[in-house]
Amino acid sequence: MRRAALVACCLAGALGAQDTGELENPVPDLFAGLNALTLSEELSAASLRIENPGPSEDTRLDTFRIPWHTTLALGKSAEVLRLDAALGAMRARDVLRLDTPSGLAAVRQTWRLIGCELRAGLEYTLGAGFLLRPTVSGGLSWLENEADYNAAAELELAPFLEGVVVNWDGFARSCSAGLALERPRARAALDWGVETRAVASRVRVFESSSRTQEGADTSQLALLRAELGAPLGGPASTFTAWDLGLAGIQLAGMEDESVLGFDSFLELGGGLEFRLSERYPRLRLGLAWLVGDGVRGYSLGLGFAP
């Protein structure tokens, strides 16, 4: 079943409120969903195509994320403090087309989001190689919408949408709590790894060029990942290891879960670890295909190997 995404959801809510005079507020929903997607650990750089119904064009959404993390031993304690930070950016483009008394109306939009997040967690060592990691995080994001209309949309839609649902920008802060259970795979031999993680986030739009869009909403992310990998080549080899992985990701908890046009997808991919020089750390290049109900795309990542 196809669901309207981004522009279609927001504009439908606004247009459906014309007769009652009460404008629905989809922006906290949208902020929560886009924030979770942009800062997700699973996507370094991704390009998604989200299906829209009817004559509207499909949404094209691109994300880019720069991650960082470190671990600190806590004295004689068995626990390890892990710190993660991320800076992410997103751009989405789509066109909504609606039949109106003045003809076919078209609203062409571009959404942009820039966000950052800092996360801290304690790693507890369990039996059989498993780790338990509860985390807390906080973040700040900025979202902007730019739109233009054709003649029919200028006449029929602009009076209800301008400055309220389109052509506006705002800031949001977020706080999250998560729990992960992970078995990291061994790097010295053929081995498997598995991870399951759940994260609940609260996003509040606290400043916006349209006060009607301020408010709060929640999002939830659940993940199950399995991977297999092994060393590759000898000590002098440029390529040092390979891995294959499969992950299922569920985004939920938003008041209107159709706001993104999808709420789950599968990620299937792999990676190669390589070393450019003995003086530098190993790098990992990864490529994954993303597919779900109403969404498809790919993710490409380059970073330091574990």
C-alpha positions as CSV (number, residue, x, y, z in Angstrom):
1,M,0.0,0.0,0.0
2,R,1.4,3.4,-1.0
3,R,1.5,6.2,1.5
4,A,2.0,9.9,0.9
5,A,5.4,11.2,1.9
6,L,6.8,14.5,3.1
7,V,5.1,17.2,1.0
8,A,1.9,15.1,0.4
9,C,1.4,14.4,4.0
10,C,2.0,17.9,5.2
11,L,0.0,19.6,2.5
12,A,-2.9,17.2,2.9
13,G,-3.1,18.0,6.6
14,A,-3.2,21.7,5.8
15,L,-5.7,21.5,3.0
16,G,-8.0,19.1,5.0
17,A,-8.3,21.8,7.7
18,Q,-9.5,24.6,5.4
19,D,-13.1,24.2,6.3
20,T,-12.6,23.9,10.0
21,G,-10.1,26.7,10.4
22,E,-7.9,24.4,12.4
23,L,-4.5,23.7,10.8
24,E,-3.0,20.4,11.7
25,N,0.6,20.5,12.8
26,P,2.6,17.8,10.9
27,V,6.0,19.5,11.4
28,P,7.0,17.9,14.7
29,D,6.2,14.5,13.2
30,L,8.3,15.3,10.2
31,F,11.2,16.7,12.3
32,A,11.2,13.5,14.4
33,G,11.2,11.2,11.4
34,L,13.8,13.1,9.4
35,N,16.1,13.6,12.4
36,A,16.0,9.8,13.2
37,L,16.8,9.0,9.5
38,T,19.6,11.7,9.1
39,L,21.5,10.8,12.3
40,S,20.9,7.0,12.1
41,E,24.1,5.0,12.7
42,E,23.1,2.7,9.8
43,L,23.4,5.4,7.0
44,S,26.7,7.2,6.3
45,A,25.6,8.5,2.9
46,A,22.3,7.3,1.4
47,S,20.1,8.1,-1.5
48,L,16.4,7.1,-1.3
49,R,13.5,7.2,-3.6
50,I,10.1,7.3,-1.8
51,E,7.0,6.5,-3.8
52,N,4.2,9.1,-3.9
53,P,0.7,8.3,-5.2
54,G,-1.2,9.8,-8.1
55,P,0.4,12.4,-10.4
56,S,2.9,13.6,-7.7
57,E,6.6,13.0,-8.3
58,D,8.4,10.5,-6.1
59,T,10.4,12.0,-3.3
60,R,14.2,11.9,-3.7
61,L,16.0,12.0,-0.4
62,D,19.7,12.2,0.2
63,T,21.5,12.0,3.6
64,F,25.2,12.4,4.6
65,R,26.6,11.7,8.0
66,I,30.0,12.2,9.6
67,P,30.4,9.9,12.7
68,W,33.0,9.9,15.5
69,H,33.4,7.6,18.5
70,T,35.9,6.7,21.2
71,T,36.0,4.4,24.2
72,L,37.4,5.2,27.7
73,A,38.2,2.6,30.4
74,L,36.7,3.5,33.8
75,G,39.6,2.7,36.1
76,K,39.4,-0.8,37.6
77,S,35.7,-1.1,36.6
78,A,34.7,-3.7,34.1
79,E,32.5,-1.2,32.3
80,V,33.7,0.9,29.3
81,L,32.4,4.4,28.5
82,R,31.7,4.9,24.8
83,L,31.2,8.4,23.4
84,D,29.7,8.9,19.9
85,A,29.1,12.1,18.0
86,A,27.6,12.7,14.6
87,L,27.0,15.6,12.2
88,G,24.4,14.9,9.5
89,A,22.7,16.7,6.6
90,M,19.6,15.8,4.5
91,R,18.0,17.1,1.3
92,A,14.7,16.0,-0.1
93,R,12.9,17.1,-3.2
94,D,9.4,16.4,-4.5
95,V,6.5,17.9,-6.4
96,L,2.8,17.6,-5.3
97,R,0.2,17.8,-8.0
98,L,-3.5,18.3,-7.2
99,D,-6.6,18.8,-9.3
100,T,-8.2,22.1,-8.4
101,P,-11.0,24.3,-9.9
102,S,-8.2,26.4,-11.5
103,G,-6.5,23.4,-13.1
104,L,-3.7,21.1,-12.1
105,A,-1.9,22.7,-9.2
106,A,1.8,21.9,-8.6
107,V,3.9,22.7,-5.5
108,R,7.7,22.1,-6.0
109,Q,9.5,21.7,-2.7
110,T,13.0,21.3,-1.3
111,W,13.6,20.2,2.3
112,R,17.0,20.7,4.0
113,L,18.0,19.4,7.5
114,I,21.3,19.9,9.3
115,G,21.7,18.2,12.7
116,C,24.2,17.1,15.3
117,E,24.1,14.6,18.1
118,L,26.2,13.6,21.1
119,R,25.7,10.2,22.7
120,A,27.2,8.5,25.8
121,G,26.8,4.9,26.9
122,L,28.3,2.3,29.2
123,E,29.4,-1.1,27.7
124,Y,28.9,-4.1,30.0
125,T,30.6,-7.3,29.1
126,L,28.3,-10.3,29.3
127,G,29.0,-14.0,28.7
128,A,29.6,-15.6,25.3
129,G,31.1,-12.5,23.9
130,F,28.0,-10.3,24.2
131,L,28.0,-6.6,25.2
132,L,25.1,-4.7,26.7
133,R,25.1,-0.9,26.1
134,P,22.5,1.5,27.5
135,T,22.9,5.0,26.0
136,V,21.6,8.6,26.3
137,S,22.0,11.4,23.8
138,G,21.1,14.9,23.0
139,G,21.0,16.8,19.7
140,L,20.1,20.0,17.8
141,S,18.7,20.3,14.3
142,W,17.6,22.9,11.8
143,L,15.0,22.2,9.1
144,E,14.1,24.5,6.2
145,N,11.4,24.3,3.5
146,E,11.6,26.1,0.2
147,A,8.7,25.9,-2.3
148,D,7.3,27.5,-5.4
149,Y,3.9,27.2,-7.1
150,N,2.5,27.2,-10.6
151,A,-0.3,29.6,-11.5
152,A,-3.1,27.2,-10.3
153,A,-1.3,26.5,-7.0
154,E,-0.6,30.2,-6.4
155,L,-4.3,30.9,-6.6
156,E,-5.8,27.8,-4.9
157,L,-3.1,26.6,-2.4
158,A,-0.8,29.4,-1.5
159,P,-3.3,31.3,0.7
160,F,-3.5,28.2,3.0
161,L,0.1,27.0,2.9
162,E,2.5,29.9,2.5
163,G,4.6,30.5,5.6
164,V,2.8,27.8,7.6
165,V,3.5,24.5,5.8
166,V,5.8,25.7,3.1
167,N,8.5,28.4,2.9
168,W,9.5,28.3,6.6
169,D,12.4,27.1,8.8
170,G,12.8,26.1,12.4
171,F,15.1,24.6,15.1
172,A,14.5,21.5,17.2
173,R,16.2,19.9,20.1
174,S,16.1,16.1,20.8
175,C,16.9,13.7,23.6
176,S,17.1,10.0,23.3
177,A,17.5,6.8,25.3
178,G,18.6,3.5,23.8
179,L,19.6,0.0,24.7
180,A,21.8,-2.3,22.5
181,L,22.8,-5.9,22.8
182,E,25.7,-6.8,20.6
183,R,28.1,-9.7,19.8
184,P,31.0,-8.2,17.9
185,R,32.6,-10.6,15.4
186,A,36.2,-11.5,15.9
187,R,38.5,-9.9,13.4
188,A,41.3,-12.5,13.2
189,A,39.2,-15.3,11.6
190,L,36.0,-16.1,9.9
191,D,33.3,-15.1,12.4
192,W,29.7,-13.8,12.7
193,G,28.3,-10.9,14.7
194,V,24.8,-9.8,15.7
195,E,23.3,-6.7,17.1
196,T,19.8,-5.6,18.3
197,R,19.1,-2.1,19.3
198,A,16.1,0.0,20.3
199,V,16.1,3.9,20.6
200,A,13.3,6.2,21.7
201,S,13.6,9.9,20.9
202,R,11.7,13.0,21.8
203,V,12.0,16.0,19.4
204,R,10.7,19.5,20.3
205,V,10.5,22.3,17.7
206,F,11.3,25.3,19.9
207,E,11.8,28.1,17.4
208,S,10.2,28.5,14.0
209,S,9.4,31.2,11.5
210,S,5.8,29.9,11.8
211,R,4.7,29.6,15.5
212,T,2.0,27.2,14.4
213,Q,4.7,24.6,13.7
214,E,6.2,24.5,17.2
215,G,5.5,21.4,19.3
216,A,6.9,18.0,20.2
217,D,6.7,14.5,18.9
218,T,8.4,11.1,19.4
219,S,10.1,8.6,17.2
220,Q,11.3,5.1,17.8
221,L,14.0,3.0,16.0
222,A,14.4,-0.7,16.3
223,L,17.2,-2.6,14.5
224,L,18.3,-6.2,14.1
225,R,21.6,-6.8,12.3
226,A,23.7,-9.9,11.4
227,E,27.0,-9.9,9.7
228,L,29.7,-12.3,8.6
229,G,33.3,-11.4,7.9
230,A,36.9,-12.7,7.6
231,P,40.5,-11.5,7.0
232,L,41.6,-11.2,3.4
233,G,45.1,-11.6,2.0
234,G,48.5,-11.6,3.8
235,P,50.3,-9.0,5.9
236,A,51.4,-7.1,2.7
237,S,48.0,-7.1,1.1
238,T,46.2,-3.8,0.6
239,F,42.8,-5.3,1.3
240,T,42.7,-6.8,4.8
241,A,39.2,-8.1,5.4
242,W,35.7,-8.4,3.9
243,D,32.2,-8.5,5.5
244,L,28.6,-9.1,4.5
245,G,25.6,-7.8,6.5
246,L,21.8,-7.8,6.6
247,A,19.8,-5.4,8.8
248,G,16.1,-4.7,9.3
249,I,15.3,-1.2,10.5
250,Q,11.9,-0.1,11.9
251,L,11.0,3.6,12.4
252,A,7.8,4.1,14.4
253,G,6.2,6.0,17.2
254,M,5.5,9.2,15.3
255,E,1.9,10.4,15.7
256,D,1.5,10.0,11.9
257,E,3.8,7.2,10.8
258,S,3.1,7.9,7.1
259,V,4.9,11.3,7.3
260,L,8.0,9.9,5.7
261,G,6.1,7.7,3.3
262,F,7.7,4.5,4.8
263,D,8.4,3.2,8.3
264,S,10.7,0.2,7.7
265,F,13.3,-1.1,5.3
266,L,15.9,-3.8,4.8
267,E,19.6,-3.1,4.3
268,L,21.7,-5.7,2.5
269,G,25.4,-5.0,1.8
270,G,29.0,-5.6,2.4
271,G,32.4,-3.9,2.8
272,L,36.1,-4.2,2.2
273,E,38.7,-3.1,4.7
274,F,42.0,-1.8,3.3
275,R,45.2,-0.1,4.4
276,L,46.8,2.7,2.3
277,S,50.0,2.8,4.5
278,E,51.3,1.1,7.6
279,R,51.4,4.6,9.2
280,Y,47.6,5.1,8.9
281,P,44.6,3.2,10.4
282,R,42.7,0.7,8.2
283,L,39.7,2.1,6.3
284,R,36.4,0.4,5.4
285,L,34.4,1.0,2.2
286,G,30.8,-0.2,2.4
287,L,27.9,-0.4,0.0
288,A,24.4,-1.5,0.8
289,W,21.0,-1.7,-0.9
290,L,17.9,-0.4,0.9
291,V,14.5,-1.7,0.1
292,G,11.1,-1.4,1.8
293,D,7.4,-0.8,1.2
294,G,7.4,2.4,-0.9
295,V,11.1,3.1,-0.6
296,R,14.3,2.0,-2.3
297,G,17.8,3.2,-2.6
298,Y,21.4,2.6,-1.6
299,S,23.9,3.6,1.1
300,L,27.7,4.2,0.6
301,G,30.1,4.7,3.5
302,L,33.8,5.2,4.0
303,G,35.3,5.3,7.5
304,F,37.8,3.9,9.9
305,A,37.7,0.1,10.3
306,P,36.8,-1.2,13.9
